[in-house]
Amino acid sequence: MLCTMASAEVVAAMKKFQVVCDMANRIIRLCVLILAGSAGLATAEGIKSLNVLSPPLKAAVSDTNAVPFAIFNSGGHLSGGMAKDILDLVAQELRSPVQYLDIPRTRLESWLVAGDAEVSCFLNPDWVRQPQRFDWTDTLFFSRQLIIRRSDTTPIRRLADLYYKRVGTTFGFIYPELQQAFTERLIVRDDAHSLESNLKRLAQRRLDAVMAVDLSYFYLMQRQQFDTEFVADPIWSEAPGVFCAVSQQSPRRQAILRAFSRLKAQGVIEQLLQKYKGTGPA
């Protein structure tokens, strides 16, 4: 009798043990599934993170930049031009979108110094007040400086030929060859917002000459008619190099500089230059 009772108790205990084991196995399988799902999610998130774009490249392009460096639509938004072409490609290299900032030329340097803008193009260390506060790309290309006059006036070959004349310039731009004469009031500086506006005033005889660069002048002359014939006299100094300035506050400034270097090495900058280049004198 005792043996029978003992056997029954053993059988009951084994059944309970089996139930506990089944529950434990279910819990273990559930934990494995949860862990596997978490690992899969983490892997998916890791893959997604590789495809997330970097923060927008903050690029300063002012509408005081003459065509074809910057082309703005009727709404005042940047729609094309060499600056947009180059900076779009730089942003692709960085895997970033671009945030274009329309900043007046007079505020451009302070925005770059503060890091509110990361990059701005078509500058030269001689054209800014504190070039040491920026990182500079390689020379992108060289741009001949021109003095535009009406065809019925005498050629301008040297600085003294401009003395006591009214010269059309662009707001915020620095002209190293003329700066001292402006300061001493030997030449009258007369600012306007654009090269087009200055050429119209020159045609109206409100100016004696206009400062321009070759790319902008010949591009504009191919597309617009003026009321008089102009002549472009090259300035007496050598053609300066054109660069882009990069903010030293940007944490990715070295990556930005490398992107510009790659584009130049691949011949992309020269291709874009030829795309916009007008037909000028040799």
Secondary structure as the mmCIF struct_conf table of DSSP 4:
data_model
#
loop_
_struct_conf.conf_type_id
_struct_conf.id
_struct_conf.beg_label_comp_id
_struct_conf.beg_label_asym_id
_struct_conf.beg_label_seq_id
_struct_conf.end_label_comp_id
_struct_conf.end_label_asym_id
_struct_conf.end_label_seq_id
HELX_RH_AL_P HELX_RH_AL_P1 LEU A 2 ASN A 51
HELX_LH_PP_P HELX_LH_PP_P1 VAL A 52 PRO A 56
STRN STRN1 LEU A 57 ALA A 60
TURN_TY1_P TURN_TY1_P1 ASP A 63 THR A 64
BEND BEND1 ASN A 65 ASN A 65
HELX_LH_PP_P HELX_LH_PP_P2 ALA A 66 ALA A 66
TURN_TY1_P TURN_TY1_P2 VAL A 67 PHE A 69
STRN STRN2 ILE A 71 PHE A 72
TURN_TY1_P TURN_TY1_P3 SER A 74 GLY A 75
BEND BEND2 GLY A 76 GLY A 76
STRN STRN3 LEU A 78 GLY A 80
BEND BEND3 GLY A 81 GLY A 81
HELX_RH_AL_P HELX_RH_AL_P2 MET A 82 LEU A 94
TURN_TY1_P TURN_TY1_P4 ARG A 95 ARG A 95
STRN STRN4 VAL A 98 LEU A 101
HELX_RH_AL_P HELX_RH_AL_P3 ARG A 105 ALA A 114
TURN_TY1_P TURN_TY1_P5 GLY A 115 GLY A 115
BEND BEND4 ASP A 116 ALA A 117
STRN STRN5 VAL A 119 LEU A 123
HELX_RH_3T_P HELX_RH_3T_P1 PRO A 125 TRP A 127
BEND BEND5 VAL A 128 ARG A 129
HELX_RH_3T_P HELX_RH_3T_P2 PRO A 131 ARG A 133
STRN STRN6 PHE A 134 TRP A 136
HELX_LH_PP_P HELX_LH_PP_P3 THR A 137 THR A 139
STRN STRN7 PHE A 141 PHE A 142
STRN STRN8 GLN A 145 ARG A 150
TURN_TY1_P TURN_TY1_P6 SER A 151 ASP A 152
BEND BEND6 THR A 153 THR A 153
BEND BEND7 ARG A 158 ARG A 158
HELX_RH_3T_P HELX_RH_3T_P3 LEU A 159 LEU A 162
TURN_TY1_P TURN_TY1_P7 TYR A 163 TYR A 164
STRN STRN9 ARG A 166 THR A 170
TURN_TY1_P TURN_TY1_P8 PHE A 171 GLY A 172
TURN_TY1_P TURN_TY1_P9 PRO A 176 LEU A 178
HELX_RH_AL_P HELX_RH_AL_P4 GLN A 179 THR A 183
TURN_TY1_P TURN_TY1_P10 GLU A 184 ARG A 185
BEND BEND8 LEU A 186 ILE A 187
STRN STRN10 VAL A 188 ALA A 192
BEND BEND9 HIS A 193 HIS A 193
HELX_RH_AL_P HELX_RH_AL_P5 LEU A 195 ALA A 203
TURN_TY1_P TURN_TY1_P11 GLN A 204 ARG A 205
BEND BEND10 ARG A 206 ARG A 206
BEND BEND11 ASP A 208 ASP A 208
STRN STRN11 ALA A 209 VAL A 213
HELX_RH_AL_P HELX_RH_AL_P6 ASP A 214 ARG A 223
BEND BEND12 ASP A 227 THR A 228
STRN STRN12 PHE A 230 PRO A 234
HELX_LH_PP_P HELX_LH_PP_P4 ILE A 235 ILE A 235
BEND BEND13 TRP A 236 SER A 237
HELX_LH_PP_P HELX_LH_PP_P5 GLU A 238 PRO A 240
STRN STRN13 GLY A 241 SER A 247
TURN_TY1_P TURN_TY1_P12 GLN A 248 GLN A 249
TURN_TY1_P TURN_TY1_P13 PRO A 251 ARG A 252
HELX_RH_AL_P HELX_RH_AL_P7 ARG A 253 ALA A 265
TURN_TY1_P TURN_TY1_P14 GLN A 266 GLY A 267
HELX_RH_AL_P HELX_RH_AL_P8 VAL A 268 TYR A 276
#
